[in-house]
Amino acid sequence: MTADSRSGAGRRSLAALVCGALAAGGLAAAGVSLLEPGAASASSHREAPLISGTPQYDNTDLYAFISPDKPDTTTVIANWIPFEDPAGGPNFYTFAEDARYDIHIDNNGDGQDELLFRYTFATHVKNKDTFLYNTGPVESLNDPDLNVTQTYDLELLKLKHRHVTARTKLADDVPVAPSDVGKASMPDYGKLRKQAIYHTAGGATTFAGQADDPFFLDLRVFDLLYGGNLSEVGNDTLKGYNVNSLALQVPTDMITESAHQPVVGIWSTTERRNAHGDWTQVSRLGNPLVNEVVNPRKDKDRFNASEPRDDAQFLKNVTHPELPKLIQAIYKIDAPSEPRNDLVDVFLKGVQGLNQPPHVRPAEELRLNTSVKPTMHPKRLGVLDGDQAGFPNGRRLTDDVVDVALQVVEGELLGAKNDLGDAVDANDKKFGHAFPYLAEPTEGSRGPLAKGTGGGNDVRNQLGDALRPAGSASGSTDTGLIAGAAAAGAAGVLLIGTGLAWWRRRLRRPY
């Protein structure tokens, strides 16, 4: 595949916004496959009826890239629990204990996993006689004031034709970074995050915990494609929300078949234990947005329970996609002729000459050519802008997959050059330069401070000042606060007196 490098100037035209609305909405049906690789076009938050009611098990995004600061390793990031409100306590966000969170690696293109990294979690509560997540400021992951904690085990399973041939415990009882309750509860959250990074004996590095949702786009696309008139574009509607993340960095030669076959296919799943004690797959994610937009409602739950090797059953959803017809009805942009056989090869196999493995079996996986080295200056449009290390060759955190999807869906690879986008070009928070690369979560204490506070002179300090003896240094402030307190006390006495008088009068009534 070849791609012309071009600048980002002039991408905010009306035409750009139109296609942005179209693509951000998920022209995955007509184009995520055309995306030329098997990479995603967007996030999969609440994508299917059953999983939308159980967010602990819901995959939201999957990323895979060569580590920029350690180019002999590959980093995979998988996220769960969409739309975490930072202040959503007192029961903050935990991984499910009755779940297996799995990262699958297909290193020979047969649509089956040869390697499986499995995370399982346990929850620990120190004091069940309090409603609090933490009972004081938390200084470390083993702080006794951190009342609710989680730990996890990480296993590596080797498989052949879906049967386990070897099992290795890579990590045991590793602490999870907690939800960021707020500045008073966790004054140095960065310190807690660093303590949650664990190096295994086999050379892998792992992290589990809360993070800022790294995906960026305007989700108002579901209001009939941005309001029907493009009045609802340009706002990162995931700004301020968090997710629960698993980040895994492994030596690249651990996951590839050989130096001669460097392409790996990656997807994540969630298995849940049912009432009979059996494990059932309830969520699956390779190329984000596929189940959200490509599959109709009748297929969504079935897709979540299926395996990539069986993806031929969903072929019609790609060859006869719904979304282009909807776009045509709203914006009068002609939908491409069907069947969309041009989408099938790229969507299910990867791009020939870039990230398509030899003898590939068509399957929906996020494919990464691990022999392509990272660049010091990544371009948000990835391969379309001449950056072979970016989307759709895997997916980096900074890749603007929505804009790439738009441009490809509207014919970029067919010769119809365009500069389309959804007017959301980057995440609201900067990503890190070292593992786990994710931005720290938005804290639960966000929002405006109480009136009259700030600069370190908070309400607690003011109350302390008010209790100082008369003649102390902050006399004017003390006087005002004491007067306020006295007035409040007088009002309280007056209310109590009024209440007693009313009660006495009521006792004298004959009825």
N, C-alpha and C positions, 0 to 999 in steps of 0.2 A: 504494500500500500504506500502511496505517496501522498504527501500533504504539503500545501503551500503555507509558508509562514507569512503572517500578516499582522498588522497592528490592530489594537482594539478600538481605534478611534471611530466614531460615528455609529456605534452600536445601539444608540438609544432612539433611533428613528421610529416612526409609527409602525413601519413594517417590522422592525425588530421587536417592538412590543407585541405586535400581533403574533409573531411566531413564538415569542417568549411565552405568551399566554398559552399558545397551543402546546408548546413543548413542555413547559413546566407542568402543564396539566397532565402530561404523561403521554406524549405521542409515542410512548413506548410501544403501543400497539402497532403503530405504523412505522416506528423508527427506532425504538431502543434496539431492535435487532439490527436494523440497518446501521446502527451505531458502529458497525463493522466489527466490533469485537464482541465478546459476550459480556460486556460491562453494563452497569446499570444506567438508568437515566434519572433516577431520583430515589427518594426514601420510601420505605414501606411502613408507614405508621397507620395502625388500625385498618389493615388492608383486607381483612376477611371477616365475615360475620361472627364466627365462633371465637377467634383469637382476639377480636376487639374487646370482648368482655373479660379477658384474662390477661392483663398487660404484663404480668410477671413472666409470661412465657412467650411474649410477642417480640420477635426480631424486628428491629427498625432499620438497621443499615449494616453493610459489610464493606470493609476496605482491605485492600491487599497491595503492598508496594515494597520495593527494595528499600531497606532502611537508609536514609540519606547520610547518616553519620557513621553507619556500619555497613558498608556495601556488600559484605559477605554474608549478610543476614536478610531475612524476609520478615516483615511485620504484618500481622493480620489483626484487625480490630473489628469486633462484632458487638453490636449494641442491642439492648433490650429495654423494655418499659418506656413507651413513648409518652411525651408530654408530662414529664415530672415537674410539678409545680414546686419551686424551691422552698416555699413555706408550708408545704403540705404535711404537717405533723398533726398529732404527735407520733403517728405510725409512719415513719419515713420509709424510704424505698430500699427493699431488700430483694436479693435473688431468692427464688423459690427453693424450699428444701426438698420438695418432691419432684424435682426436675433434673434432667441431664442437659447441660448446655454444651453442644458439640460443634467443633470446627472440623470439617471434612476436607481431605486433600485427595484429588484424583491426579496422579502423576503420570498416567499413561494414556489418557484420553478415552477410556472405555466406559465413562459414565458412572463408575463406581469408585468408592473411596478405598485407597490403599493405606491411608493413615487417618487416624481420628484422634483429636485432642479433646478430652472430656473433662468438663468442670462440674463438680458437685459441691453443694453448699450446706453448711450447718449454722444455725442461729443460736446465740447464747445471750441470756438475760441475767444480769447480776441481781437486780432488785425488782421483784414482781409486784411490790407494794407501792409503786409510784407510776404515774402516767408518763413520766419523762423518758425521752430517748437518751438524754444525758443529764446527770444530776449536778453538774458543775462544769466549769471550763475544761475542755479536753486538750491536754498537752501532748499526748502520744496515743498510739493505738492500744496500748495496754493500760491506759489511765483508768483507775477505778471509777471515775466519773462518767466514762463512756458506758452507759448502762446496757445498750443493745449492740452486740457485735456479731459479725459473721466471719467464718473461716471457710476455706475451700481446699479440696484435693484436686490435683490435676494428673490425669493419666494419659499415656500415649498407647493407643491400640494399633497394632499392625494387622491388616486384613488381606485376605485373598478370596476373591469371589464372594464377598460379604461375610466370610467366616473369620473370626479372630484367630490369628496365629501366634501372637505375642502381646504381652501386656506389661507396661512399665509405669511405675509410680514416679512422676517427675516432681511432685510437690505434695506436701502433707500438712494440713492445718495452717495454711497461709492466711494471714489476716486480710480482710477486705477493707478498703478505704470507705469510711462512713459517708452518709449523706451530709452535705454541708449545711448544718442547722442555722448557722449565722455567726457573726463576728464575736458576740458575747460567749457563745458556746464553743467555738473553734477559732480562736484568735489567729492561729497560724495553720491554715488548712494545707498550704503547700508542704509543710513539714509532715503532716499526716499522710499525704499522698506519696511522698518519697519513701516513707516507711512501709508502704504497701507494695513497693516494687521488689520482686523476689527473683533471685538468680538460681536456677536449678543446676544440679550436678552435671547434666548433659549439655550445658552451654546455652540453654534457652533462658529467656527472661519473661516474666509474666506479671500482669497487673489485673486486679479486679476492683471496681469501685465506681463511684459516681463521676460523671464528666458533663461538661457542656455539650448539648446536642450539636455535633459537628456539621450536620447537613444544613444547607441554606437554600431557601426558595420561598416563593409566595404561594402558600397552600390555598389561597382563595380561588384557585383554579376550579375547585369543586363547586363554586357558585356559578354554575354553567359557564365555565371557562372565563374566569376573571370578570364576572359581572355582565357578560354578554356584550359589553361595549368597551372593554379594556380599562374600565375605571378602577379596577381593583388589582393593580400590579405594582411592583417595586418595593414591597414590604416583606422583609424576612420574618415570616410568621412563626418560625421556630425560635426566634430570638428570646432568650430568657428561660428557655426550658432545658431541663437536664435529661440524661439517660443513664442507665447502668451499663458500664462498658467492661468488656474483656479484651485485653491487649496481650498479644503473644508474639515474641520475637525469637526466631529460631535460626540456627545456621542453615543457609539455603541448601547446602548439600544434604541436609537431614530430610528434606521434603521432596526433592527432585528425583526422578527415576535415574538419570545419569547426566553427565556433562553434555552428552549429545542430544538429550531430550530435556530442555530446561523449562518447558511450559507446564504449569500446574493449573488445575481447575479447583476452585475453592467454593464452598458453600457452608452455611451454618444452619443448625436445626435445634429445636427444643423437644425433648421427650418428657412426658408427664406420666407419673405412676397413677393408675386408675384404682378403683375401689377393690379390685381383685389382686392388686399388687403387680400387675403387668405394666410394661412401659409402652406408651403410645406416642408417636410423633405428632405434634400439634402445630408446629410452626417450621417454616423453611424459608431461607433467603440466600440467593446467589446474586442475581442481578436485581437490585432494588427496583421497585415500582412495577415489576412484572405482574405479580399477583394483585397489586393495587389497581392497575389500569388495564392491563392486557386481558386478564382473565375475567369473564363475566361472573356474576354472583353464583351461578350454579356450579362453577368449577373451583371457586376460591378455597373452600375448606378441603376439597379433594387434593388440590395442589399442595397445600400445607402438609398433607399426610403422605405425599408421594416422594419418589426418589428420582434424581435426574435421569437415570437410565430408562425411565418410563415416560419421558416427556413427549413422545410421539402422540400421546393421547390428547395433548393440548395444541396440536399443530394448527388446527383450523382457526384458533384464536389469533394466530400470527398471520396466516394467509388471508383471512377475512376479518381484519380488525374493525372494531366498532368506532374507535376514536376519530379516525379521519372522516367518517360520515358525519359525526357530531360537529366537527370543525367546519365541514362544508355547509352544514345546515345553519350554523350560527354566523360564520364569517365569509361564506360564499367562496371559499378556497377549494378548488376541485380536489377530491380525493383521488389518489392514484388507482389505476385499474387493478382489479383483482382477477385471479389470486395473486397475492404478494409473494411469489416464489423468490423474488430478489432478496427478501428478508430472511428466508429460512436458513440458508447456508451460513450467513454471518451470525445470525442470532443464536444458533444452536452449536456452532462449531468453533467460533473464533475466526479472526481475520487471517487468511492465508498469507504467509510470509511475515506475520507479526506474532500472533499468539494462538495459532491453530496447531495442535499437536498432530503428528502423523497418525493415520488410521483412526481418526477421531470418530467416536460414536456421538451423534447429535444429542446434546444434553444441555440444560440450562445451568451454567456455572459461570462464576466470575473468573476469567482466565488471565493468567499473568505469565509473561515471558521473563523468567528470572535472570536471563543473560543480558538484558538491557539495563545498563548502569544508570543510577539516578543522576539528575542534573543539578547543578548548583543554583540554577535560576529556573525553577519550574514555571510553566505557563499554564494558566487556568484552563485553556482549551485543549491542553494535552496534544494528542496526535494531530488534531486538525490544525494546530498552530506549529507543527514541526517538532513537537516534544514527544519523542517515542516512548519516554518513560512514564507518560501520563495516560489518563483515561482516553480510550477504552482499553489500554493495556494495563489491566488491574485498575485500581482506583486509589488515588491519594486523597488526603483530607482536603486539600485546596482545589482539587479538580472541580470545575464548574460543569457538572454532568448535565444539568438542565440545558444550558446554552449549547453544549455539544449535541445533545439530543435534538434540539430544535433545528439546528443548522443541517444535521444529517437527514432528519425527517423531511425537511423541505428541499432535499435534493443536492446537498453539498457534494456528495460523492458521485452523483450522477451528472455533474457538470453545472448544476444550478448554483453558482456561488452566491453566498449571502452572509450577512453579519447579524444574525438574529440572537435575541436573548430575552430573559425575563426581568431584567433590570435589578437582579440580585446577584452580584458577582463575587461575593466573599462572605465568609462567616463573620458574625458580629464580634467574635473574640479571636485573638491571634492564637495560632497553634504553637506548640513547643518545638524546640530543635532537637530534643532527645526523647527517648522512650519515657512515657507512653505517647508522647506527641499531642495528645488531646488537650484542649483548654480546660482549665479548672472549672468546676460547676459554679453556677450562679448561686450565691449564698441565700439562705432563707431570710436574712435580715435586710435584704434589698428594699428599696423604697425610701420615701422622704422621712427625715427625722421629725420628732415632735417639735412643735413650734417653740422657739426660744432656745433650742439646744444646738450643739455643734461646737467645733473647735475644742473638743475635750471637756466642755462644761455641760455635761449631761445632767439629766434629772436627778440621778443619785448624788452627784456632787453638789447640786443646788440644795437638796434636802439636808446634806451634811452641813453646808454653810448655814442653813437656817437654824440648826441646833447649836451653833456656837454661842458662847456667852456674849452678852451685850458688850459693845466696845471692841469687838474683834475687828480685824483688818477689813473685812468685807461688810461693813456696817450697812451701807445703803441697800445692798442686795438682801442682807439679812432682814432688814426692816420690811422690805416689800414682801418677802416670803413669809415672815412671821405674821404680818398683817393679813396676808392672804389666808394663811392657816387659821388665824383667829376668826376671820370672816366666815370661813368654811365651818369652823367649829360652832360659831354663833348660829349659823343657818341650821346646822344639825340639831342644836338644842331647841331652836324654834320649831323645827319639824316634829321633834319628839314631843314637845309640849303641846302642840296643836293636836297631835295624834291622841295623846292622853285625854285632852279635853273632850275630843269627839267621842272617845270610848266611854267616858263617864256620862256624857249626855245620853248616849245610846242605852246605858244601863238603867237610866231613870224613865225610859219610854215604857208605856203600858203594853206595848205590843212588840 
